[in-house]
Amino acid sequence: MAILVDAAIWPWRERLWAHLVSDVSYEELHEFAAQLGIPRDRFQGDHYDVPTEIRERAIVLGAQAVEGKELVHRLIAAGLRLRKPLG
C-alpha cells in the first residue's frame, strides 16, 4: 500500500487540511478513504482533502507522512496527477 499524506497546513473553515493520495491507483485511494469514513464524493480529482484529525488516523492506519513536494513528485511519477488544462 502506498497511501501518502502531507502536512496539514492548508487553512479552511477554521481548520488545517492535508492532502491524501495514492501513488498506486485511485481505487487504492478510494478504499483507504472509505476506511477513514470519507465519502467518495469528497474526491478532488487526484486526492482527498483531510483535516488534521483524519490525517492522524490515516497515519495510524498506515499512510506515509511525507512533505508536499514528495507527495506531488510521487503522484506525477505514478501518472496519477490531475493537471489543470492550459488556457
PyMOL Python script that loads the backbone (N, CA, C, O; Angstrom):
from pymol import cmd

cmd.read_pdbstr("""\
ATOM      1  N   MET A   1       0.848  -1.185   0.000  1.00  0.00           N
ATOM      2  CA  MET A   1       0.000   0.000   0.000  1.00  0.00           C
ATOM      3  C   MET A   1       0.880   1.230   0.000  1.00  0.00           C
ATOM      4  O   MET A   1       1.849   1.309   0.755  1.00  0.00           O
ATOM      5  N   ALA A   2       0.547   2.182  -0.839  1.00  0.00           N
ATOM      6  CA  ALA A   2       1.328   3.409  -0.907  1.00  0.00           C
ATOM      7  C   ALA A   2       0.392   4.610  -0.810  1.00  0.00           C
ATOM      8  O   ALA A   2       0.203   5.354  -1.772  1.00  0.00           O
ATOM      9  N   ILE A   3      -0.176   4.775   0.354  1.00  0.00           N
ATOM     10  CA  ILE A   3      -1.012   5.948   0.632  1.00  0.00           C
ATOM     11  C   ILE A   3      -0.114   6.987   1.281  1.00  0.00           C
ATOM     12  O   ILE A   3       0.635   6.683   2.209  1.00  0.00           O
ATOM     13  N   LEU A   4      -0.194   8.202   0.791  1.00  0.00           N
ATOM     14  CA  LEU A   4       0.651   9.286   1.273  1.00  0.00           C
ATOM     15  C   LEU A   4      -0.223  10.422   1.792  1.00  0.00           C
ATOM     16  O   LEU A   4      -1.326  10.649   1.294  1.00  0.00           O
ATOM     17  N   VAL A   5       0.277  11.124   2.789  1.00  0.00           N
ATOM     18  CA  VAL A   5      -0.418  12.296   3.314  1.00  0.00           C
ATOM     19  C   VAL A   5       0.630  13.350   3.664  1.00  0.00           C
ATOM     20  O   VAL A   5       1.640  13.054   4.302  1.00  0.00           O
ATOM     21  N   ASP A   6       0.373  14.581   3.235  1.00  0.00           N
ATOM     22  CA  ASP A   6       1.316  15.654   3.558  1.00  0.00           C
ATOM     23  C   ASP A   6       0.888  16.344   4.854  1.00  0.00           C
ATOM     24  O   ASP A   6      -0.076  15.931   5.499  1.00  0.00           O
ATOM     25  N   ALA A   7       1.600  17.378   5.217  1.00  0.00           N
ATOM     26  CA  ALA A   7       1.300  18.101   6.456  1.00  0.00           C
ATOM     27  C   ALA A   7      -0.009  18.880   6.314  1.00  0.00           C
ATOM     28  O   ALA A   7      -0.347  19.361   5.233  1.00  0.00           O
ATOM     29  N   ALA A   8      -0.721  18.993   7.404  1.00  0.00           N
ATOM     30  CA  ALA A   8      -1.976  19.754   7.428  1.00  0.00           C
ATOM     31  C   ALA A   8      -1.636  21.232   7.615  1.00  0.00           C
ATOM     32  O   ALA A   8      -1.536  21.726   8.738  1.00  0.00           O
ATOM     33  N   ILE A   9      -1.460  21.926   6.486  1.00  0.00           N
ATOM     34  CA  ILE A   9      -1.053  23.335   6.529  1.00  0.00           C
ATOM     35  C   ILE A   9      -2.021  24.260   5.804  1.00  0.00           C
ATOM     36  O   ILE A   9      -1.844  25.478   5.825  1.00  0.00           O
ATOM     37  N   TRP A  10      -3.038  23.698   5.166  1.00  0.00           N
ATOM     38  CA  TRP A  10      -3.947  24.492   4.344  1.00  0.00           C
ATOM     39  C   TRP A  10      -5.167  24.909   5.152  1.00  0.00           C
ATOM     40  O   TRP A  10      -5.999  24.063   5.481  1.00  0.00           O
ATOM     41  N   PRO A  11      -5.295  26.199   5.480  1.00  0.00           N
ATOM     42  CA  PRO A  11      -6.435  26.636   6.294  1.00  0.00           C
ATOM     43  C   PRO A  11      -7.726  26.716   5.485  1.00  0.00           C
ATOM     44  O   PRO A  11      -7.739  27.188   4.349  1.00  0.00           O
ATOM     45  N   TRP A  12      -8.802  26.247   6.092  1.00  0.00           N
ATOM     46  CA  TRP A  12     -10.145  26.378   5.525  1.00  0.00           C
ATOM     47  C   TRP A  12     -11.144  26.103   6.626  1.00  0.00           C
ATOM     48  O   TRP A  12     -11.042  25.099   7.330  1.00  0.00           O
ATOM     49  N   ARG A  13     -12.104  26.988   6.776  1.00  0.00           N
ATOM     50  CA  ARG A  13     -13.152  26.856   7.792  1.00  0.00           C
ATOM     51  C   ARG A  13     -12.597  26.596   9.191  1.00  0.00           C
ATOM     52  O   ARG A  13     -13.044  25.696   9.902  1.00  0.00           O
ATOM     53  N   GLU A  14     -11.627  27.396   9.555  1.00  0.00           N
ATOM     54  CA  GLU A  14     -11.027  27.362  10.887  1.00  0.00           C
ATOM     55  C   GLU A  14     -10.353  26.038  11.238  1.00  0.00           C
ATOM     56  O   GLU A  14     -10.226  25.696  12.414  1.00  0.00           O
ATOM     57  N   ARG A  15      -9.925  25.299  10.228  1.00  0.00           N
ATOM     58  CA  ARG A  15      -9.193  24.042  10.428  1.00  0.00           C
ATOM     59  C   ARG A  15      -8.011  24.023   9.476  1.00  0.00           C
ATOM     60  O   ARG A  15      -7.948  24.805   8.528  1.00  0.00           O
ATOM     61  N   LEU A  16      -7.079  23.123   9.740  1.00  0.00           N
ATOM     62  CA  LEU A  16      -5.954  22.913   8.833  1.00  0.00           C
ATOM     63  C   LEU A  16      -6.167  21.588   8.113  1.00  0.00           C
ATOM     64  O   LEU A  16      -6.600  20.602   8.709  1.00  0.00           O
ATOM     65  N   TRP A  17      -5.853  21.583   6.820  1.00  0.00           N
ATOM     66  CA  TRP A  17      -6.124  20.439   5.962  1.00  0.00           C
ATOM     67  C   TRP A  17      -4.860  19.938   5.283  1.00  0.00           C
ATOM     68  O   TRP A  17      -3.915  20.693   5.054  1.00  0.00           O
ATOM     69  N   ALA A  18      -4.861  18.642   4.964  1.00  0.00           N
ATOM     70  CA  ALA A  18      -3.765  17.973   4.263  1.00  0.00           C
ATOM     71  C   ALA A  18      -4.335  17.292   3.017  1.00  0.00           C
ATOM     72  O   ALA A  18      -5.548  17.272   2.808  1.00  0.00           O
ATOM     73  N   HIS A  19      -3.448  16.739   2.198  1.00  0.00           N
ATOM     74  CA  HIS A  19      -3.847  16.004   1.005  1.00  0.00           C
ATOM     75  C   HIS A  19      -3.546  14.524   1.210  1.00  0.00           C
ATOM     76  O   HIS A  19      -2.464  14.163   1.674  1.00  0.00           O
ATOM     77  N   LEU A  20      -4.492  13.683   0.868  1.00  0.00           N
ATOM     78  CA  LEU A  20      -4.356  12.235   0.954  1.00  0.00           C
ATOM     79  C   LEU A  20      -4.370  11.683  -0.467  1.00  0.00           C
ATOM     80  O   LEU A  20      -5.315  11.923  -1.217  1.00  0.00           O
ATOM     81  N   VAL A  21      -3.310  10.936  -0.844  1.00  0.00           N
ATOM     82  CA  VAL A  21      -3.186  10.406  -2.203  1.00  0.00           C
ATOM     83  C   VAL A  21      -2.686   8.967  -2.166  1.00  0.00           C
ATOM     84  O   VAL A  21      -2.258   8.463  -1.128  1.00  0.00           O
ATOM     85  N   SER A  22      -2.752   8.322  -3.323  1.00  0.00           N
ATOM     86  CA  SER A  22      -2.108   7.026  -3.531  1.00  0.00           C
ATOM     87  C   SER A  22      -1.129   7.193  -4.679  1.00  0.00           C
ATOM     88  O   SER A  22      -1.413   7.906  -5.641  1.00  0.00           O
ATOM     89  N   ASP A  23       0.018   6.542  -4.585  1.00  0.00           N
ATOM     90  CA  ASP A  23       0.928   6.535  -5.730  1.00  0.00           C
ATOM     91  C   ASP A  23       0.847   5.192  -6.466  1.00  0.00           C
ATOM     92  O   ASP A  23       1.748   4.825  -7.220  1.00  0.00           O
ATOM     93  N   VAL A  24      -0.260   4.466  -6.227  1.00  0.00           N
ATOM     94  CA  VAL A  24      -0.509   3.188  -6.908  1.00  0.00           C
ATOM     95  C   VAL A  24      -1.742   3.297  -7.808  1.00  0.00           C
ATOM     96  O   VAL A  24      -1.657   3.030  -9.007  1.00  0.00           O
ATOM     97  N   SER A  25      -2.883   3.687  -7.240  1.00  0.00           N
ATOM     98  CA  SER A  25      -4.112   3.770  -8.029  1.00  0.00           C
ATOM     99  C   SER A  25      -5.161   4.584  -7.287  1.00  0.00           C
ATOM    100  O   SER A  25      -5.117   4.732  -6.066  1.00  0.00           O
ATOM    101  N   TYR A  26      -6.099   5.105  -8.057  1.00  0.00           N
ATOM    102  CA  TYR A  26      -7.225   5.809  -7.446  1.00  0.00           C
ATOM    103  C   TYR A  26      -8.083   4.827  -6.644  1.00  0.00           C
ATOM    104  O   TYR A  26      -8.628   5.179  -5.599  1.00  0.00           O
ATOM    105  N   GLU A  27      -8.194   3.607  -7.139  1.00  0.00           N
ATOM    106  CA  GLU A  27      -9.017   2.615  -6.428  1.00  0.00           C
ATOM    107  C   GLU A  27      -8.456   2.351  -5.036  1.00  0.00           C
ATOM    108  O   GLU A  27      -9.212   2.249  -4.070  1.00  0.00           O
ATOM    109  N   GLU A  28      -7.114   2.237  -4.927  1.00  0.00           N
ATOM    110  CA  GLU A  28      -6.486   2.068  -3.614  1.00  0.00           C
ATOM    111  C   GLU A  28      -6.818   3.261  -2.719  1.00  0.00           C
ATOM    112  O   GLU A  28      -7.119   3.093  -1.537  1.00  0.00           O
ATOM    113  N   LEU A  29      -6.763   4.457  -3.282  1.00  0.00           N
ATOM    114  CA  LEU A  29      -7.070   5.671  -2.523  1.00  0.00           C
ATOM    115  C   LEU A  29      -8.522   5.673  -2.049  1.00  0.00           C
ATOM    116  O   LEU A  29      -8.798   5.996  -0.894  1.00  0.00           O
ATOM    117  N   HIS A  30      -9.451   5.313  -2.936  1.00  0.00           N
ATOM    118  CA  HIS A  30     -10.868   5.280  -2.551  1.00  0.00           C
ATOM    119  C   HIS A  30     -11.114   4.264  -1.428  1.00  0.00           C
ATOM    120  O   HIS A  30     -11.877   4.537  -0.500  1.00  0.00           O
ATOM    121  N   GLU A  31     -10.476   3.107  -1.511  1.00  0.00           N
ATOM    122  CA  GLU A  31     -10.645   2.081  -0.471  1.00  0.00           C
ATOM    123  C   GLU A  31     -10.117   2.580   0.872  1.00  0.00           C
ATOM    124  O   GLU A  31     -10.749   2.370   1.907  1.00  0.00           O
ATOM    125  N   PHE A  32      -8.964   3.239   0.855  1.00  0.00           N
ATOM    126  CA  PHE A  32      -8.385   3.768   2.089  1.00  0.00           C
ATOM    127  C   PHE A  32      -9.269   4.872   2.658  1.00  0.00           C
ATOM    128  O   PHE A  32      -9.524   4.914   3.862  1.00  0.00           O
ATOM    129  N   ALA A  33      -9.734   5.761   1.792  1.00  0.00           N
ATOM    130  CA  ALA A  33     -10.605   6.847   2.245  1.00  0.00           C
ATOM    131  C   ALA A  33     -11.878   6.287   2.874  1.00  0.00           C
ATOM    132  O   ALA A  33     -12.366   6.820   3.870  1.00  0.00           O
ATOM    133  N   ALA A  34     -12.411   5.226   2.302  1.00  0.00           N
ATOM    134  CA  ALA A  34     -13.623   4.605   2.861  1.00  0.00           C
ATOM    135  C   ALA A  34     -13.348   4.086   4.274  1.00  0.00           C
ATOM    136  O   ALA A  34     -14.218   4.172   5.140  1.00  0.00           O
ATOM    137  N   GLN A  35     -12.149   3.549   4.515  1.00  0.00           N
ATOM    138  CA  GLN A  35     -11.787   3.087   5.863  1.00  0.00           C
ATOM    139  C   GLN A  35     -11.784   4.241   6.857  1.00  0.00           C
ATOM    140  O   GLN A  35     -12.040   4.052   8.046  1.00  0.00           O
ATOM    141  N   LEU A  36     -11.495   5.429   6.359  1.00  0.00           N
ATOM    142  CA  LEU A  36     -11.476   6.625   7.207  1.00  0.00           C
ATOM    143  C   LEU A  36     -12.850   7.272   7.331  1.00  0.00           C
ATOM    144  O   LEU A  36     -13.019   8.248   8.063  1.00  0.00           O
ATOM    145  N   GLY A  37     -13.832   6.724   6.613  1.00  0.00           N
ATOM    146  CA  GLY A  37     -15.182   7.286   6.649  1.00  0.00           C
ATOM    147  C   GLY A  37     -15.369   8.502   5.764  1.00  0.00           C
ATOM    148  O   GLY A  37     -16.307   9.275   5.958  1.00  0.00           O
ATOM    149  N   ILE A  38     -14.482   8.678   4.793  1.00  0.00           N
ATOM    150  CA  ILE A  38     -14.579   9.821   3.886  1.00  0.00           C
ATOM    151  C   ILE A  38     -15.452   9.422   2.696  1.00  0.00           C
ATOM    152  O   ILE A  38     -15.138   8.456   2.001  1.00  0.00           O
ATOM    153  N   PRO A  39     -16.538  10.150   2.454  1.00  0.00           N
ATOM    154  CA  PRO A  39     -17.404   9.832   1.311  1.00  0.00           C
ATOM    155  C   PRO A  39     -16.673  10.023  -0.019  1.00  0.00           C
ATOM    156  O   PRO A  39     -15.848  10.925  -0.158  1.00  0.00           O
ATOM    157  N   ARG A  40     -16.980   9.180  -0.976  1.00  0.00           N
ATOM    158  CA  ARG A  40     -16.310   9.246  -2.283  1.00  0.00           C
ATOM    159  C   ARG A  40     -16.561  10.569  -2.995  1.00  0.00           C
ATOM    160  O   ARG A  40     -15.734  11.001  -3.797  1.00  0.00           O
ATOM    161  N   ASP A  41     -17.683  11.216  -2.716  1.00  0.00           N
ATOM    162  CA  ASP A  41     -17.952  12.488  -3.384  1.00  0.00           C
ATOM    163  C   ASP A  41     -17.032  13.619  -2.906  1.00  0.00           C
ATOM    164  O   ASP A  41     -17.108  14.736  -3.417  1.00  0.00           O
ATOM    165  N   ARG A  42     -16.179  13.336  -1.943  1.00  0.00           N
ATOM    166  CA  ARG A  42     -15.176  14.323  -1.482  1.00  0.00           C
ATOM    167  C   ARG A  42     -13.873  14.223  -2.274  1.00  0.00           C
ATOM    168  O   ARG A  42     -12.946  14.998  -2.039  1.00  0.00           O
ATOM    169  N   PHE A  43     -13.795  13.276  -3.208  1.00  0.00           N
ATOM    170  CA  PHE A  43     -12.606  13.086  -4.047  1.00  0.00           C
ATOM    171  C   PHE A  43     -12.399  14.327  -4.906  1.00  0.00           C
ATOM    172  O   PHE A  43     -13.339  14.804  -5.541  1.00  0.00           O
ATOM    173  N   GLN A  44     -11.181  14.850  -4.931  1.00  0.00           N
ATOM    174  CA  GLN A  44     -10.863  16.102  -5.620  1.00  0.00           C
ATOM    175  C   GLN A  44     -10.129  15.879  -6.946  1.00  0.00           C
ATOM    176  O   GLN A  44      -9.319  16.714  -7.348  1.00  0.00           O
ATOM    177  N   GLY A  45     -10.401  14.770  -7.623  1.00  0.00           N
ATOM    178  CA  GLY A  45      -9.781  14.526  -8.923  1.00  0.00           C
ATOM    179  C   GLY A  45      -8.534  13.667  -8.851  1.00  0.00           C
ATOM    180  O   GLY A  45      -8.364  12.765  -9.672  1.00  0.00           O
ATOM    181  N   ASP A  46      -7.651  13.923  -7.884  1.00  0.00           N
ATOM    182  CA  ASP A  46      -6.480  13.072  -7.673  1.00  0.00           C
ATOM    183  C   ASP A  46      -6.105  12.953  -6.194  1.00  0.00           C
ATOM    184  O   ASP A  46      -5.084  12.358  -5.849  1.00  0.00           O
ATOM    185  N   HIS A  47      -6.941  13.523  -5.329  1.00  0.00           N
ATOM    186  CA  HIS A  47      -6.660  13.481  -3.891  1.00  0.00           C
ATOM    187  C   HIS A  47      -7.939  13.717  -3.087  1.00  0.00           C
ATOM    188  O   HIS A  47      -8.975  14.112  -3.621  1.00  0.00           O
ATOM    189  N   TYR A  48      -7.824  13.463  -1.806  1.00  0.00           N
ATOM    190  CA  TYR A  48      -8.853  13.867  -0.847  1.00  0.00           C
ATOM    191  C   TYR A  48      -8.221  14.911   0.063  1.00  0.00           C
ATOM    192  O   TYR A  48      -7.058  14.782   0.443  1.00  0.00           O
ATOM    193  N   ASP A  49      -8.973  15.933   0.409  1.00  0.00           N
ATOM    194  CA  ASP A  49      -8.545  16.876   1.438  1.00  0.00           C
ATOM    195  C   ASP A  49      -8.993  16.304   2.775  1.00  0.00           C
ATOM    196  O   ASP A  49     -10.142  15.887   2.922  1.00  0.00           O
ATOM    197  N   VAL A  50      -8.088  16.286   3.748  1.00  0.00           N
ATOM    198  CA  VAL A  50      -8.415  15.731   5.061  1.00  0.00           C
ATOM    199  C   VAL A  50      -7.976  16.684   6.162  1.00  0.00           C
ATOM    200  O   VAL A  50      -6.885  17.249   6.090  1.00  0.00           O
ATOM    201  N   PRO A  51      -8.810  16.871   7.181  1.00  0.00           N
ATOM    202  CA  PRO A  51      -8.422  17.725   8.302  1.00  0.00           C
ATOM    203  C   PRO A  51      -7.405  17.000   9.186  1.00  0.00           C
ATOM    204  O   PRO A  51      -7.194  15.794   9.055  1.00  0.00           O
ATOM    205  N   THR A  52      -6.796  17.744  10.066  1.00  0.00           N
ATOM    206  CA  THR A  52      -5.728  17.231  10.921  1.00  0.00           C
ATOM    207  C   THR A  52      -6.083  15.926  11.609  1.00  0.00           C
ATOM    208  O   THR A  52      -5.277  14.995  11.604  1.00  0.00           O
ATOM    209  N   GLU A  53      -7.275  15.831  12.207  1.00  0.00           N
ATOM    210  CA  GLU A  53      -7.605  14.621  12.963  1.00  0.00           C
ATOM    211  C   GLU A  53      -7.745  13.397  12.067  1.00  0.00           C
ATOM    212  O   GLU A  53      -7.408  12.289  12.485  1.00  0.00           O
ATOM    213  N   ILE A  54      -8.229  13.574  10.860  1.00  0.00           N
ATOM    214  CA  ILE A  54      -8.303  12.429   9.940  1.00  0.00           C
ATOM    215  C   ILE A  54      -6.919  12.105   9.410  1.00  0.00           C
ATOM    216  O   ILE A  54      -6.611  10.937   9.176  1.00  0.00           O
ATOM    217  N   ARG A  55      -6.076  13.112   9.214  1.00  0.00           N
ATOM    218  CA  ARG A  55      -4.688  12.866   8.809  1.00  0.00           C
ATOM    219  C   ARG A  55      -4.007  11.958   9.827  1.00  0.00           C
ATOM    220  O   ARG A  55      -3.322  11.003   9.458  1.00  0.00           O
ATOM    221  N   GLU A  56      -4.197  12.259  11.105  1.00  0.00           N
ATOM    222  CA  GLU A  56      -3.568  11.456  12.154  1.00  0.00           C
ATOM    223  C   GLU A  56      -4.084  10.014  12.132  1.00  0.00           C
ATOM    224  O   GLU A  56      -3.303   9.079  12.307  1.00  0.00           O
ATOM    225  N   ARG A  57      -5.388   9.825  11.920  1.00  0.00           N
ATOM    226  CA  ARG A  57      -5.953   8.471  11.816  1.00  0.00           C
ATOM    227  C   ARG A  57      -5.397   7.745  10.597  1.00  0.00           C
ATOM    228  O   ARG A  57      -5.137   6.543  10.655  1.00  0.00           O
ATOM    229  N   ALA A  58      -5.215   8.466   9.498  1.00  0.00           N
ATOM    230  CA  ALA A  58      -4.657   7.866   8.287  1.00  0.00           C
ATOM    231  C   ALA A  58      -3.258   7.330   8.550  1.00  0.00           C
ATOM    232  O   ALA A  58      -2.909   6.246   8.082  1.00  0.00           O
ATOM    233  N   ILE A  59      -2.464   8.072   9.289  1.00  0.00           N
ATOM    234  CA  ILE A  59      -1.104   7.633   9.617  1.00  0.00           C
ATOM    235  C   ILE A  59      -1.153   6.381  10.481  1.00  0.00           C
ATOM    236  O   ILE A  59      -0.377   5.451  10.262  1.00  0.00           O
ATOM    237  N   VAL A  60      -2.046   6.345  11.451  1.00  0.00           N
ATOM    238  CA  VAL A  60      -2.205   5.157  12.296  1.00  0.00           C
ATOM    239  C   VAL A  60      -2.574   3.941  11.445  1.00  0.00           C
ATOM    240  O   VAL A  60      -2.131   2.829  11.730  1.00  0.00           O
ATOM    241  N   LEU A  61      -3.382   4.147  10.405  1.00  0.00           N
ATOM    242  CA  LEU A  61      -3.801   3.046   9.528  1.00  0.00           C
ATOM    243  C   LEU A  61      -2.755   2.682   8.476  1.00  0.00           C
ATOM    244  O   LEU A  61      -2.956   1.746   7.702  1.00  0.00           O
ATOM    245  N   GLY A  62      -1.638   3.414   8.442  1.00  0.00           N
ATOM    246  CA  GLY A  62      -0.549   3.039   7.542  1.00  0.00           C
ATOM    247  C   GLY A  62      -0.157   4.033   6.476  1.00  0.00           C
ATOM    248  O   GLY A  62       0.760   3.764   5.700  1.00  0.00           O
ATOM    249  N   ALA A  63      -0.821   5.176   6.410  1.00  0.00           N
ATOM    250  CA  ALA A  63      -0.415   6.194   5.432  1.00  0.00           C
ATOM    251  C   ALA A  63       0.969   6.720   5.798  1.00  0.00           C
ATOM    252  O   ALA A  63       1.306   6.848   6.975  1.00  0.00           O
ATOM    253  N   GLN A  64       1.756   7.020   4.786  1.00  0.00           N
ATOM    254  CA  GLN A  64       3.095   7.573   4.992  1.00  0.00           C
ATOM    255  C   GLN A  64       3.014   9.097   5.032  1.00  0.00           C
ATOM    256  O   GLN A  64       2.493   9.722   4.108  1.00  0.00           O
ATOM    257  N   ALA A  65       3.525   9.684   6.092  1.00  0.00           N
ATOM    258  CA  ALA A  65       3.598  11.144   6.181  1.00  0.00           C
ATOM    259  C   ALA A  65       4.800  11.606   5.362  1.00  0.00           C
ATOM    260  O   ALA A  65       5.930  11.186   5.612  1.00  0.00           O
ATOM    261  N   VAL A  66       4.547  12.473   4.382  1.00  0.00           N
ATOM    262  CA  VAL A  66       5.611  12.968   3.506  1.00  0.00           C
ATOM    263  C   VAL A  66       5.460  14.475   3.341  1.00  0.00           C
ATOM    264  O   VAL A  66       4.412  15.047   3.641  1.00  0.00           O
ATOM    265  N   GLU A  67       6.518  15.100   2.863  1.00  0.00           N
ATOM    266  CA  GLU A  67       6.445  16.527   2.553  1.00  0.00           C
ATOM    267  C   GLU A  67       5.630  16.727   1.286  1.00  0.00           C
ATOM    268  O   GLU A  67       5.546  15.826   0.451  1.00  0.00           O
ATOM    269  N   GLY A  68       5.036  17.885   1.141  1.00  0.00           N
ATOM    270  CA  GLY A  68       4.206  18.185  -0.011  1.00  0.00           C
ATOM    271  C   GLY A  68       4.903  17.955  -1.341  1.00  0.00           C
ATOM    272  O   GLY A  68       4.298  17.427  -2.275  1.00  0.00           O
ATOM    273  N   LYS A  69       6.178  18.348  -1.437  1.00  0.00           N
ATOM    274  CA  LYS A  69       6.916  18.170  -2.690  1.00  0.00           C
ATOM    275  C   LYS A  69       7.054  16.697  -3.045  1.00  0.00           C
ATOM    276  O   LYS A  69       6.919  16.323  -4.210  1.00  0.00           O
ATOM    277  N   GLU A  70       7.322  15.862  -2.053  1.00  0.00           N
ATOM    278  CA  GLU A  70       7.449  14.434  -2.319  1.00  0.00           C
ATOM    279  C   GLU A  70       6.110  13.846  -2.735  1.00  0.00           C
ATOM    280  O   GLU A  70       6.049  13.018  -3.644  1.00  0.00           O
ATOM    281  N   LEU A  71       5.041  14.268  -2.077  1.00  0.00           N
ATOM    282  CA  LEU A  71       3.709  13.786  -2.419  1.00  0.00           C
ATOM    283  C   LEU A  71       3.401  14.078  -3.892  1.00  0.00           C
ATOM    284  O   LEU A  71       2.948  13.191  -4.616  1.00  0.00           O
ATOM    285  N   VAL A  72       3.641  15.296  -4.330  1.00  0.00           N
ATOM    286  CA  VAL A  72       3.374  15.668  -5.720  1.00  0.00           C
ATOM    287  C   VAL A  72       4.291  14.902  -6.664  1.00  0.00           C
ATOM    288  O   VAL A  72       3.841  14.405  -7.696  1.00  0.00           O
ATOM    289  N   HIS A  73       5.571  14.801  -6.321  1.00  0.00           N
ATOM    290  CA  HIS A  73       6.526  14.079  -7.167  1.00  0.00           C
ATOM    291  C   HIS A  73       6.089  12.627  -7.370  1.00  0.00           C
ATOM    292  O   HIS A  73       6.116  12.125  -8.494  1.00  0.00           O
ATOM    293  N   ARG A  74       5.690  11.961  -6.305  1.00  0.00           N
ATOM    294  CA  ARG A  74       5.277  10.561  -6.407  1.00  0.00           C
ATOM    295  C   ARG A  74       3.958  10.405  -7.146  1.00  0.00           C
ATOM    296  O   ARG A  74       3.751   9.414  -7.848  1.00  0.00           O
ATOM    297  N   LEU A  75       3.071  11.370  -6.995  1.00  0.00           N
ATOM    298  CA  LEU A  75       1.805  11.344  -7.724  1.00  0.00           C
ATOM    299  C   LEU A  75       2.061  11.495  -9.228  1.00  0.00           C
ATOM    300  O   LEU A  75       1.457  10.788 -10.034  1.00  0.00           O
ATOM    301  N   ILE A  76       2.945  12.404  -9.600  1.00  0.00           N
ATOM    302  CA  ILE A  76       3.308  12.593 -11.011  1.00  0.00           C
ATOM    303  C   ILE A  76       3.995  11.345 -11.551  1.00  0.00           C
ATOM    304  O   ILE A  76       3.660  10.874 -12.638  1.00  0.00           O
ATOM    305  N   ALA A  77       4.958  10.805 -10.800  1.00  0.00           N
ATOM    306  CA  ALA A  77       5.694   9.618 -11.241  1.00  0.00           C
ATOM    307  C   ALA A  77       4.766   8.426 -11.479  1.00  0.00           C
ATOM    308  O   ALA A  77       5.032   7.586 -12.339  1.00  0.00           O
ATOM    309  N   ALA A  78       3.683   8.360 -10.717  1.00  0.00           N
ATOM    310  CA  ALA A  78       2.722   7.260 -10.869  1.00  0.00           C
ATOM    311  C   ALA A  78       1.735   7.519 -12.007  1.00  0.00           C
ATOM    312  O   ALA A  78       0.941   6.643 -12.350  1.00  0.00           O
ATOM    313  N   GLY A  79       1.781   8.717 -12.593  1.00  0.00           N
ATOM    314  CA  GLY A  79       0.850   9.065 -13.664  1.00  0.00           C
ATOM    315  C   GLY A  79      -0.549   9.359 -13.157  1.00  0.00           C
ATOM    316  O   GLY A  79      -1.518   9.274 -13.912  1.00  0.00           O
ATOM    317  N   LEU A  80      -0.661   9.707 -11.867  1.00  0.00           N
ATOM    318  CA  LEU A  80      -1.970   9.932 -11.255  1.00  0.00           C
ATOM    319  C   LEU A  80      -2.252  11.402 -10.951  1.00  0.00           C
ATOM    320  O   LEU A  80      -3.305  11.725 -10.403  1.00  0.00           O
ATOM    321  N   ARG A  81      -1.335  12.287 -11.296  1.00  0.00           N
ATOM    322  CA  ARG A  81      -1.527  13.709 -11.013  1.00  0.00           C
ATOM    323  C   ARG A  81      -2.487  14.313 -12.023  1.00  0.00           C
ATOM    324  O   ARG A  81      -2.257  14.231 -13.230  1.00  0.00           O
ATOM    325  N   LEU A  82      -3.548  14.911 -11.541  1.00  0.00           N
ATOM    326  CA  LEU A  82      -4.508  15.599 -12.391  1.00  0.00           C
ATOM    327  C   LEU A  82      -3.934  16.968 -12.690  1.00  0.00           C
ATOM    328  O   LEU A  82      -3.635  17.738 -11.777  1.00  0.00           O
ATOM    329  N   ARG A  83      -3.783  17.268 -13.952  1.00  0.00           N
ATOM    330  CA  ARG A  83      -3.242  18.569 -14.332  1.00  0.00           C
ATOM    331  C   ARG A  83      -4.353  19.471 -14.826  1.00  0.00           C
ATOM    332  O   ARG A  83      -5.278  19.027 -15.506  1.00  0.00           O
ATOM    333  N   LYS A  84      -4.251  20.725 -14.482  1.00  0.00           N
ATOM    334  CA  LYS A  84      -5.238  21.697 -14.952  1.00  0.00           C
ATOM    335  C   LYS A  84      -5.017  21.951 -16.443  1.00  0.00           C
ATOM    336  O   LYS A  84      -3.873  22.023 -16.892  1.00  0.00           O
ATOM    337  N   PRO A  85      -6.087  22.088 -17.209  1.00  0.00           N
ATOM    338  CA  PRO A  85      -5.928  22.385 -18.640  1.00  0.00           C
ATOM    339  C   PRO A  85      -5.282  23.747 -18.852  1.00  0.00           C
ATOM    340  O   PRO A  85      -5.519  24.679 -18.083  1.00  0.00           O
ATOM    341  N   LEU A  86      -4.478  23.860 -19.883  1.00  0.00           N
ATOM    342  CA  LEU A  86      -3.838  25.150 -20.220  1.00  0.00           C
ATOM    343  C   LEU A  86      -4.877  26.084 -20.826  1.00  0.00           C
ATOM    344  O   LEU A  86      -5.814  25.660 -21.503  1.00  0.00           O
ATOM    345  N   GLY A  87      -4.676  27.359 -20.559  1.00  0.00           N
ATOM    346  CA  GLY A  87      -5.531  28.351 -21.197  1.00  0.00           C
ATOM    347  C   GLY A  87      -6.558  28.840 -20.362  1.00  0.00           C
ATOM    348  O   GLY A  87      -7.349  29.683 -20.785  1.00  0.00           O
TER     349      GLY A  87
END
""", "prot")
cmd.dss("prot")
cmd.show_as("cartoon", "prot")
cmd.util.cbc("prot")
cmd.orient("prot")
